[in-house]
């Protein structure tokens, strides 16, 4: 990839799962990566692995749950790292409980991280993309946005909102040369299944891998500028688990 073609991506949730796999896939494609997550130690390990491919990688510890700080911190990252051509919003929280048993605090936690923080990340990057008349934004949603499952109410609502956000943004920004894609994977075998907010037991061997999702994200990013995938649903061949 020559200097004129060099691109820079900012990836949230880059310390593990889909975000980490996307960072590695981007690096192999010659895309520089700004890595965002809460854990600086984990991010630095990913950055070290990425740098072996010869691209620039830098770790930035940001707690996206602190939504009133997100926009400013993302703007600061872009100033430090350089103009961001690709924004991948991969960070998210899985949460299981019936709606009747979901406390307001839990509901707000899911909406804040899965939806509002994405909105703020976008606002932190959008002005510079508009100024340059180009940019690609990938929002990682979920099949749960279109096919709600019992016990996943808050999560499903947050991801449905993310798809609506993506579709509205696409309509508003296409005249500015900005492409927006929502990718909705089925079950993906990531660390989210081991978190304290998830209480289900599924056969993870039949799930998608983060690397499969990352390859779909990379394919979307590498499309010619005159083409865009508005929404991509990616399912395990075994179907919904």
N, C-alpha and C positions, 0 to 999 in steps of 0.2 A: 504494500500500500504506500503510495507516494505521499509527500507532504500535503499536496493539495487535497487529497482524499482523506486525510487523517481526521478521525472523529473522536469526540469525547462523550462519554456516558456517565450519568449519575444513577446509581442503583441503590435503592433503599432495601433494608433487610438483607444486606450483602454478606453478613457473617455466617449464614447457614442456608440450607434449603434451596429454594428456587433462586433467590438473590445471589447466593454464592455460585451456584452452577451457571447462572447467567453471566456473572463476572468472568468466570473462567472461559466460557464460550466466546464472549466478546473479545477477551484478550487474544485468543487464538486467531480471531478474525482481524486483529490489529487495531482494535478500538481501545483507547485509553479509558480508564475507569476510576471514578470517584466513588468510594465505597462508604456507605452510610449504615450505621446500626448503633445500638446502645453499647455493645461490648468492643472497646478499643483493642483488647488483646486478640479477640477472634478476628477482627477486621485486619489487623496487622499480619496475622498468619495468612489470610486470604491474599492480601496485598503482596506478600513475599512470594506466594505461589504464582500469582499473576505476573509479577515482574520477571520471572524466568522466561516468559514468552517474548520479552523485549518491549512491551508497552509500558506506559506510565500508569502507575496505580498509587492511590493515596487513600488512607483511612481517616474517616471523620466520625467521631463518636457523637451521636445526636439521639436524644430520647424523643421520639416522635409522639409519644403520649402527652408531652408538654406542648399542646397544640398552639398555644399563644406565642411560642418561641420558634416554631418550625419555619415559618416563611423567612424570617430574618436570618436564621442559621443556614438555610439552603442558599439564600442569596450570597452569604459570606463564603460558602463553599465554592460557588460558581466564580466568585471574584478571585479566590485563591487558586483554583484548579484551572480556570479558563472557561471560555464559552462552552456551555453544555448543548450538544447536538441531540442527545438521546436521554430521555428521562424514563427510568423503569421503576414504577412504584410497586415493589414486591413485598414490603413489610406488611405484616398483618397479624391478627390475633384470632385463634379458633376458640369457640366458646360453646359449650353444650349445656342446655337446660330448657325445659319447657317454658313457654312464655309466662305461664302463671307462676313459675318458680324463679323467674329472672328478676333479681333486684334492680332497682334503677341504677345503682352504682355499676353493676355488671353490664347493663344495657349501654350506659354512657361510655364505659371503657371500650366496648367493641365499636361503637359508632365513631368515637374519637379517633381510634387508631386506624380502623379499616376504611374510613370514609373522610373524616374531616382533616386528618393529617395529610392525606393524599391531595385534597383540595389546596391545602397550604403549600405543599411541595410544588404543585403546579404553578401557583401564584408566584413562588420564588424564582421560577425558571422562565415563565412565559414571556415577560417583557423583553428579555434578551433574544429569545427565539423570534419574537415579532420583529425586533430591530433588524435581524439578519434575514428574515423572510424564509426561514427553514427550521425544521425541528420535528422530532418524532417522540411521542409520549405513549408509553405502554403501561396500562393499568392492569394488574393481575387481580381478576375477580374470582369467580367460582361457579361451577355448575349449580351450586345451591342458590344462586341468584335467580335462575330460571326454573329450577326444580326443588322447591323447598322440602326439607326433610324434618319430621317431627323431632323436637329437641334441639334444633339448630336455628330457632327463630331470629335471635338478635344477629347472628352471623349472616343468615340469608338476607335479612333486611339491609345490612351494611353493604353486602356485595351487590344486591339489586340497585341500591343507591349509587354504587360505584359505576355500574353499567350506565345508568341514567346520566351520571356526571360525564362519563366518557363520550356518550352520544351527543350531549349538548355541547361539550367542548369541541368536538369534531365539527359540528355545524357552525360554530362561532369562529373557529380558527382556520378553517381550510383556505379562506381567502388570504390568509397571512402565510401560507405555505407550510402550515403545521399539520402533521398527520397524527391521528389519535386512534389507538387500538385498545380494545378491552379483550383480554384473553381469559377464558373461563375454563380452567381445568377441572376434571373430575378429581377423585381422591389422589393425592400425591404423597408418597412416602417421605415425610420430613419430620423434623423434631417437634413440630406442632402437636403431633399425636401424643407426645410424652409430657405435655405441659399440664399444669394443675387445673386449667380451666376446661380441659377436655376429658370426658368420662365415657368413652366408648371403646369397644374391643373389636377391631376389624382385621381381616387378613391383609396385612400390609404387603405381602409378596405379590399381590395382584394389582397393586396401585401403580400409577405412573411414577417414574423417577423424576427428581428435579432436573436431571440432565435432559430428559425428553422435553420437558416444558421449556427449558432454556434454549434448546435447538429451535423450537417453534418461535420463541421470542426473537432469536437471532435471524431466522428466516424473514420474519415480519420487518425487522429493521433494515435488512439488506435489499428489500424490494426497491426497484427504481422509484425515484421521487414522484413520478406521475401515477403510482399505484399505491393503494392502501388496503389493508385488511381492517374493516370496521370492527368486526367482532369475530373471535375465533373460539370455538368450543372444542376442547381436546379431552377425550375420554379414555380411560383404560379399556382395552379390548374386552375385558371381562364385564364391562358395563358398570353401572352405579353399584357401589358396594354397600 
